[in-house]
Amino acid sequence: MTADVKLRQINRILIANRGEIAVRIERTCRALGIATVAVYSDADARALHVLEADQAVHIGPASLAESYLNIEAIIEAAIESDADALHPGYGLLSENPDLADACENAGIIFIGPSAEAMRSMGDKSVARKLVGKHGVPTIRGYEGKEQAPAALAKRAAKIGYPVMIKASAGGGGRGMRLVEDKAQFEKAAESARSEAERSFGDGRLILERAIRGGRHVEVQVLGDEHGGLVHLGERDCSVQRRHQKVIEESPSPAVDDELRGRMTEAALAVARAVDYTSAGTVEFMLDADGEFYFLEMNTRLQVEHGVTELRTGLDIVRRQIAIARGEKLPFAQDDIEFEGHAMECRIYAEDPLRGYAPSPGRIDRFDVPQGEGIRNDVGTYAGDEITTDYDPMMAKVLTWGRDRDQAIERMQYALSNYRVGGVRTNLPLLRAVLWDPVFRTGGATTSFLDEELVPGTLAMAVTPHVLIAAFGFCLISGRDADPWLALGPLRAGGAARVNIKHGDRVYAVEGQRVAGSSNKWRVKAGNFRERTVRFAVAPGSHMVLEEADETTPLHVRWVESGGMEVNLGGSRYSLSLAGLERLRTESTRRQHGLTAPMPALVLKVLVRPGQVVRSRETLIVLEAMKMEHAIEAPYDGTVKDVHVKEGSRVKEGTVLIELEQDGA
């Protein structure tokens, strides 16, 4: 640091926020030796950000307006606690220039940009005009003063449908509506205006031409008060629900070096237009032709800033604090190194299958995954309460890999081992995305969740752990538990297959017991890779899968309908057995008798003596517990004899058919 730079002292920071981001800021402050002050409402007295802080100040009732959005109460808390700086986090008051002004008037350092920059970029109508003057492309739209419904409808018709309605004074998906045609416009505009007024106290709207099949790509910038300004690369935030981001990654799979250069230069031009300091993000819409358009600038720390931190090795919160002290950026653009690929998933207490309805309640289990390349930013704990007062985001899980494939693999592992109990979460949605071929090949656009991952698809998004657990539960459950679990012949040796149905899809799960082991199996579930696992059960239908150094606890039980329910990390999967059989090993294939795996009724006999059959062809259909079970040919062969007829009842182990294998 040069001698002519006079630094401001920051010894105690009040964090004007709650939840995960407050805990995240506290972590950096702790590393810097800076004391932290948390603020909390009546609903957050035992919240994690309160417990982690050095000091906490109560600021009001649970209502946002009376607590976390109450500038007067927050400034009073900062003065009361002798805080010399305030960090606004993200959301809430983070982009409200009145908070920055109030801090200045109280002699408190605001860790963020100037109030002037916030006003210029916070008002979307002003921002669009400003960036346009600096040569940054914008989407065709309207941001004028005329706000009467008829005037807006006329402008929308001129722009051309579909049209996006946005709140001029805010973001985060609030006050935003996609309108397909003229008939929908008036109602959508009224709804957007009402939501904007409640969220931001400003009902002004802007209109933009909606881009179909676009990508949401943003650029992180960092500036100091001495003219230093750099970008920290781009993030792709295209996977969204209700116009709110769910998964973010860097670099964008849709951006090449040439496009990246143009986008980052445009982002820096936007930042220079307002003499930007601190951390900020310039957001763009990228269309299918590779053209990009300015959306907005977020004058604050982003939820997904950790993705950039994993690729650059920088602590952006630490940089914010240093800039607020008056320090110069210690690096130039060419000094920044970008390594590997990073990804983030947001964990919400909500039910994707019920329109993302919030899921309030007490968390009775909260275990985050650990492992190489995995980072957890959390804002809650087991025993904490999720209320309807605030945003339902509980945590974020991030992964880093040497390339995108490894980052995805690590995220798949992390999501498979995330354990949340007591409330419903969006973990099934996240798992579905991470295993979806469109996402895996980098093709997800902002329409992905609505058009590709429909609820029916989501319902089928089982993980290999769920399928393998169901297979193992069949193998090791006791005979008295259920007729379908009476699988003595399976435990005796050889290989086994369970056909597991989930939604409209049937997965063939095949396993071969490892020689010399009583409960170690090589199992292949559907198209997932083969895994070598051990199975163990405990009282209360608890089950554990052990694979190398990975331990996955689950809860598996049979339900009255005869189906099976598997609970993995707070996500419940309803399964049924579409077929279960003993597969003959090479040493036993000459034993031609196919036996009943459980007491059952013979519904159908589909073959006769002398008939040639192919592997996996259905020979007999049994019924037990109101479920049908197909006995399939384990290999190509010829039926030698049929020992049962339709309508007869058979015991476990009864020989049903004698089958001679081809070439035997």
ABEGO torsion letter per residue (X at the ends): XBAABBBBBBABBBBBBBEAAAAAAAAAAAAAGBBBBBBBBAAAAABAAAAABABBBBAEBABAAABAABAAAAAAAAAAAGBABBBAEBEEAAABAAAAAAAAAAGBBBBEBBAAAAAAAABAAAAAAAAAAAGBBBBBBBABABABAAAAAAAAAAAEOBBBBBBAABBGGBGBBBBABAAAAAAAAAAAAAAAAAAAGBABBBBBBBBBGBBBBBBBBBBBAAGBBBBAEBBBAABBBGGBBABBBOBBAABBAAAAAAAAAAAAAAAAAAGBBEBBBBBBBBBAAGBBBBABBBBBBBAAAAAAAAAAGBBAAAAAAAAAAGBBBABBAAABBBBEBBBBBBBBBBBAAAGGBBBBEBBABBBBBBEBGBBBBBABBBGBBBBAABBABABBBBBBBABAAAAAAAAAAAAAABBBBGBBBAAAAAAAAAABAAAAAGABBAAAAAAABBAAAAAABBBAAAAAAAAAAAAABBAAABAAABAAAAAAEEBBBBBBBBEABBBBBBBBBBBGBAABBBBBBEABBBBBBBBBBBBGGBBBBBBEABBBBBBBBBBAAGBBBBBBGGBBBBBBBAEBBBBBBAAAAABABBBBABBBBBABBABBBGBBBBBGBBABBBBBGGBBBBBBBABBBBBABBABBBGBBBBBGBBABBBBBBGX
